[in-house]
C-alpha cells in the first residue's frame, strides 16, 4: 500500500512541465532583462570602440563653434524662420482653396485639385526647388517677387500646399453636417456658412497635424541652399555647410543641428499637447 501511494503522488512528465512553465509576467521580466543586457552590452562596446578625442576634434571644437555665433541666430535662423513661416502661411491658404475645390460639386474644380495634389505629393521636394531655380529660363522676363526669399517661400508653398490640402479636407469633412444645415436654416448662403461656420471649426480640428507640417516645412527649408543663395539669404543648413567647408570640420554642422532641435522639439511637444487636449475634448 505504501509503495502504491508513493507512486501515485509522484508527478508525471506533464505535471512537471506545467510546474516549470513560466507565467506570462515572468516571461515578460526575463525578456525585459535580456533587452536591458543587450543595450548595456552595445553601450559598453561603443564607449570602448569610439575614439572620443578624435570625435571631439571633428564635431565639437569650441573655437570653431564660437565662430558660428551670433550669425547662426541673427542670420541663418532668422532666414530659416522667414522661409518657413512664409511658406506655411501661403501653403495653408492655397491648401484650403485646394481642399474646397476637391470637395466641390463642380467637376473641373475637383479634377484640377486632384491633379495638383497627386502631382506635387508625388514629386520630391528637391526636384520642385530645382524647377523653381530654372523657372526664369523657361519663362524669359519672369521674376519671382521677393527675390531669393520669394523663391524659397514659393518652393515651400508648392511642397506644403499639396499635403496641407488633404489635412484640411479631412478637417472640413470632420465638421458635423448638422452645422451646415443649421446655418442654412438661419438663412445663410452656402458660401457664408462655409466661411463663417465650417472653416473655423475645421481649422481648430487640424491644428495639431498642421503644427507637425510646419515642422516638416522648417526642415524642408534646408533645400533653399540649392537656389544658390548668397550670404545674406543663407538658412541654417547652407550656413553650417559653408562654415564646415571653410574649416574642414563638422563642428558647424553640429551647431546647426542643435539650433534646429531648439525649434523643432518644442514645436513637436506643442503638437502632442494639442492633440491630447483635443482628444480629451471629444470624450
C-alpha positions as CSV (number, residue, x, y, z in Angstrom):
1,X,0.0,0.0,0.0
2,X,2.8,2.4,0.9
3,X,4.5,1.8,-2.4
4,X,1.3,2.4,-4.4
5,X,0.5,5.7,-2.6
6,X,4.1,6.9,-3.1
7,X,3.9,6.1,-6.8
8,X,0.5,7.9,-7.1
9,X,1.9,11.0,-5.5
10,X,4.8,11.3,-8.0
11,X,4.0,13.8,-10.7
12,X,4.2,12.6,-14.3
13,X,6.1,14.4,-17.1
14,X,3.0,16.6,-18.0
15,X,2.8,17.7,-14.4
16,X,6.5,18.6,-14.2
17,X,6.2,20.6,-17.5
18,X,3.3,22.6,-16.1
19,X,5.2,23.3,-12.9
20,X,8.3,24.5,-14.7
21,X,6.4,26.6,-17.3
22,X,6.9,30.4,-16.7
23,X,3.9,32.6,-16.2
24,X,3.4,35.5,-18.7
25,X,4.6,38.0,-16.1
26,X,7.8,36.1,-15.5
27,X,8.4,35.7,-19.3
28,X,7.9,39.5,-19.7
29,X,10.5,40.1,-16.9
30,X,13.0,37.7,-18.5
31,X,12.5,39.3,-21.9
32,X,13.0,42.8,-20.5
33,X,16.1,41.7,-18.6
34,X,17.6,40.3,-21.8
35,X,16.8,43.5,-23.7
36,X,18.5,45.6,-21.0
37,X,21.5,43.4,-21.0
38,X,21.8,43.7,-24.8
39,X,21.5,47.5,-24.6
40,X,24.2,47.7,-21.9
41,X,26.5,45.5,-23.9
42,X,26.0,47.7,-27.0
43,X,26.6,50.9,-25.0
44,X,29.8,49.4,-23.4
45,X,31.0,48.3,-26.9
46,X,30.5,51.8,-28.3
47,X,32.2,53.5,-25.4
48,X,35.2,51.3,-25.7
49,X,35.4,51.5,-29.5
50,X,34.9,55.2,-30.1
51,X,37.9,57.5,-30.3
52,X,36.4,60.3,-28.2
53,X,39.3,62.7,-28.7
54,X,39.0,62.4,-32.5
55,X,35.2,62.8,-32.2
56,X,35.6,65.9,-30.2
57,X,38.2,67.4,-32.6
58,X,36.0,66.8,-35.6
59,X,32.5,67.5,-34.2
60,X,32.8,69.7,-31.1
61,X,35.7,72.1,-31.5
62,X,34.9,75.1,-29.2
63,X,36.8,77.7,-31.2
64,X,35.1,76.8,-34.4
65,X,31.7,76.7,-32.7
66,X,32.3,80.2,-31.3
67,X,32.8,81.5,-34.9
68,X,29.2,80.5,-35.7
69,X,27.8,82.9,-33.1
70,X,25.9,85.1,-33.3
71,X,25.3,84.8,-37.1
72,X,23.8,81.3,-36.7
73,X,20.9,83.1,-34.9
74,X,20.8,86.6,-36.3
75,X,21.2,85.5,-40.0
76,X,20.7,81.7,-40.5
77,X,17.9,81.1,-38.1
78,X,16.2,84.3,-38.9
79,X,16.2,83.4,-42.6
80,X,15.0,79.9,-41.9
81,X,12.0,81.2,-40.0
82,X,11.2,83.7,-42.7
83,X,11.2,80.9,-45.3
84,X,9.3,78.5,-43.1
85,X,6.6,80.9,-41.8
86,X,6.1,82.4,-45.3
87,X,5.8,79.0,-46.9
88,X,3.5,77.8,-44.2
89,X,1.1,80.7,-44.5
90,X,0.8,80.5,-48.3
91,X,0.7,76.7,-48.2
92,X,-2.2,76.9,-45.6
93,X,-4.2,79.4,-47.7
94,X,-3.6,77.6,-51.0
95,X,-4.2,74.2,-49.4
96,X,-7.5,75.4,-48.0
97,X,-8.5,76.5,-51.5
98,X,-7.5,73.1,-52.9
99,X,-9.4,71.3,-50.2
100,X,-12.6,73.3,-51.1
101,X,-12.0,72.6,-54.8
102,X,-11.5,68.9,-54.0
103,X,-14.9,68.8,-52.2
104,X,-16.7,71.0,-54.8
105,X,-19.6,69.6,-56.8
106,X,-18.1,71.3,-59.9
107,X,-16.1,68.5,-61.7
108,X,-13.4,70.7,-63.3
109,X,-12.5,72.1,-59.9
110,X,-12.3,68.6,-58.4
111,X,-10.1,67.4,-61.3
112,X,-7.7,70.4,-61.1
113,X,-7.4,69.9,-57.3
114,X,-6.8,66.2,-57.5
115,X,-4.3,66.6,-60.3
116,X,-2.3,69.2,-58.4
117,X,-2.3,67.3,-55.1
118,X,-1.3,64.0,-56.7
119,X,1.4,65.5,-58.8
120,X,3.1,67.6,-56.1
121,X,2.8,65.0,-53.4
122,X,4.5,62.5,-55.8
123,X,7.4,64.8,-56.7
124,X,10.5,65.0,-54.5
125,X,10.8,68.4,-52.8
126,X,14.3,68.8,-54.1
127,X,13.0,68.5,-57.7
128,X,10.4,71.2,-57.1
129,X,13.1,73.6,-55.9
130,X,15.3,72.8,-58.9
131,X,12.3,73.5,-61.2
132,X,11.9,76.9,-59.5
133,X,15.6,77.6,-60.0
134,X,15.2,77.2,-63.7
135,X,11.8,79.0,-63.9
136,X,13.2,82.3,-65.3
137,X,14.9,80.4,-68.1
138,X,11.6,78.7,-69.1
139,X,9.7,82.0,-68.8
140,X,12.0,84.8,-70.0
141,X,11.4,88.0,-68.2
142,X,9.6,86.4,-65.3
143,X,10.9,87.0,-61.9
144,X,9.5,85.6,-58.6
145,X,8.6,88.5,-56.4
146,X,10.8,88.9,-53.3
147,X,14.0,87.7,-55.0
148,X,15.5,84.8,-53.0
149,X,13.0,85.0,-50.2
150,X,10.2,84.7,-52.8
151,X,11.8,81.7,-54.5
152,X,12.3,79.9,-51.2
153,X,8.7,80.7,-50.0
154,X,7.3,79.6,-53.4
155,X,9.1,76.3,-53.2
156,X,7.8,75.6,-49.7
157,X,4.3,76.7,-50.7
158,X,4.2,74.2,-53.6
159,X,5.6,71.4,-51.4
160,X,3.4,72.1,-48.4
161,X,0.1,73.0,-50.1
162,X,-0.4,69.6,-51.6
163,X,-0.2,67.9,-48.1
164,X,-2.0,70.7,-46.4
165,X,-4.9,70.3,-48.8
166,X,-5.5,66.7,-47.7
167,X,-5.2,67.6,-44.0
168,X,-7.7,70.5,-44.3
169,X,-10.1,68.4,-46.4
170,X,-10.1,65.8,-43.5
171,X,-10.8,68.7,-41.1
172,X,-13.7,70.0,-43.2
173,X,-15.2,66.5,-43.5
174,X,-14.9,66.1,-39.7
175,X,-17.3,69.0,-39.1
176,X,-20.8,67.6,-38.4
177,X,-23.1,68.2,-41.4
178,X,-25.7,69.5,-38.9
179,X,-23.6,72.6,-38.5
180,X,-24.1,73.5,-42.2
181,X,-27.8,72.5,-42.1
182,X,-28.4,74.7,-39.1
183,X,-26.6,77.7,-40.7
184,X,-28.7,77.3,-43.9
185,X,-31.9,77.1,-41.8
186,X,-31.0,80.5,-40.4
187,X,-30.9,81.9,-43.9
188,X,-27.1,81.9,-44.6
189,X,-25.9,81.2,-48.0
190,X,-23.7,78.1,-48.6
191,X,-20.6,80.3,-49.1
192,X,-21.2,82.3,-46.0
193,X,-21.9,79.2,-43.9
194,X,-18.7,77.6,-45.1
195,X,-16.6,80.6,-44.4
196,X,-18.1,81.6,-41.0
197,X,-19.2,78.2,-39.6
198,X,-17.4,75.2,-41.2
199,X,-13.9,76.5,-41.9
200,X,-13.2,77.9,-38.4
201,X,-14.2,74.6,-36.8
202,X,-12.2,72.7,-39.3
203,X,-9.1,74.8,-38.6
204,X,-9.4,74.1,-34.9
205,X,-9.6,70.4,-35.6
206,X,-6.4,70.3,-37.8
207,X,-4.2,72.5,-35.5
208,X,-2.2,69.5,-34.2
209,X,-1.4,68.0,-37.7
210,X,-0.7,71.4,-39.2
211,X,1.8,72.1,-36.4
212,X,3.6,68.9,-37.4
213,X,3.5,70.1,-41.1
214,X,5.1,73.4,-40.1
215,X,7.9,71.4,-38.5
216,X,8.3,69.5,-41.8
217,X,8.4,72.8,-43.7
218,X,11.0,74.1,-41.3
219,X,13.3,71.1,-42.2
220,X,12.5,71.4,-45.9
221,X,13.7,75.0,-45.8
222,X,17.2,73.5,-46.0
223,X,16.5,72.9,-49.7
224,X,16.8,76.6,-50.3
225,X,20.6,76.1,-50.5
226,X,20.0,74.6,-54.0
227,X,18.8,78.0,-55.2
228,X,22.3,79.4,-55.0
229,X,21.7,81.9,-52.2
230,X,24.2,84.5,-51.1
231,X,25.4,85.0,-47.5
232,X,22.6,87.5,-46.9
233,X,19.9,84.8,-47.6
234,X,21.5,81.7,-46.1
235,X,19.4,79.4,-44.0
236,X,20.7,77.1,-41.3
237,X,21.9,74.2,-43.5
238,X,23.7,76.4,-46.0
239,X,25.3,78.4,-43.2
240,X,26.6,75.3,-41.5
241,X,27.8,73.7,-44.7
242,X,29.7,76.8,-45.8
243,X,31.4,77.2,-42.4
244,X,32.2,73.4,-42.2
245,X,33.8,73.6,-45.7
246,X,35.9,76.6,-44.7
247,X,37.4,74.9,-41.6
248,X,37.2,71.3,-43.0
249,X,35.4,70.4,-39.7
250,X,31.9,69.2,-38.9
251,X,31.5,71.3,-35.7
252,X,29.3,73.9,-37.5
253,X,27.0,71.1,-38.7
254,X,26.6,70.0,-35.1
255,X,25.9,73.7,-34.0
256,X,23.2,74.0,-36.8
257,X,21.7,70.6,-35.8
258,X,21.3,71.8,-32.2
259,X,19.7,75.0,-33.4
260,X,17.2,73.1,-35.4
261,X,16.4,70.9,-32.4
262,X,15.9,74.0,-30.2
263,X,13.0,74.9,-32.5
264,X,11.6,71.5,-33.7
265,X,11.5,69.7,-30.3
266,X,9.3,72.4,-28.5
267,X,7.0,72.5,-31.6
268,X,6.7,68.7,-31.6
269,X,5.9,68.8,-27.9
270,X,3.3,71.5,-28.5
271,X,1.7,69.5,-31.3
272,X,1.4,66.4,-29.0
273,X,-0.1,68.5,-26.2
274,X,-2.7,70.0,-28.6
275,X,-3.5,66.6,-29.9
276,X,-4.0,65.1,-26.4
277,X,-6.1,68.1,-25.3
278,X,-8.2,67.8,-28.5
279,X,-8.7,64.0,-27.8
280,X,-9.9,64.7,-24.2
281,X,-12.3,67.3,-25.5
282,X,-14.0,64.8,-27.8
283,X,-14.8,62.4,-24.9
